[in-house]
Amino acid sequence: MEEKRRSFVDTIIAKKGHLIHKLKAKDTTGRWAYYFVLVEAPREAAFLKAIEGDGTIDLEDFGKVVASCYGEEPSQEVKDYLKEKYGFEV
């Protein structure tokens, strides 16, 4: 079976799985969603403090959203995407 080649950026993200934060939160429309956010180490403390604040933050201020979906749990589509693209098990 031929392995897909990752882009340079995807390869870097795949190596930083320990920096991916999985969040369940309501979006601006009030719908439950799951977000997988890459937060680099220098921003992690500020990010963790912000998510414990009033509950309103812009995730992109702290990192890169690598995947998201609506629902009470991560969708199978997102799980498959993260596995295929970055090698992450959710």
Secondary structure, DSSP 8 states (H G I E B T S, - for coil): -------HHHHHHHTTGGGEEEEEEE-TTS-EEEEEEE--HHHHHHHHHHHTTTS---GGGTSEEEEEEESSS--HHHHHHHHHHH----
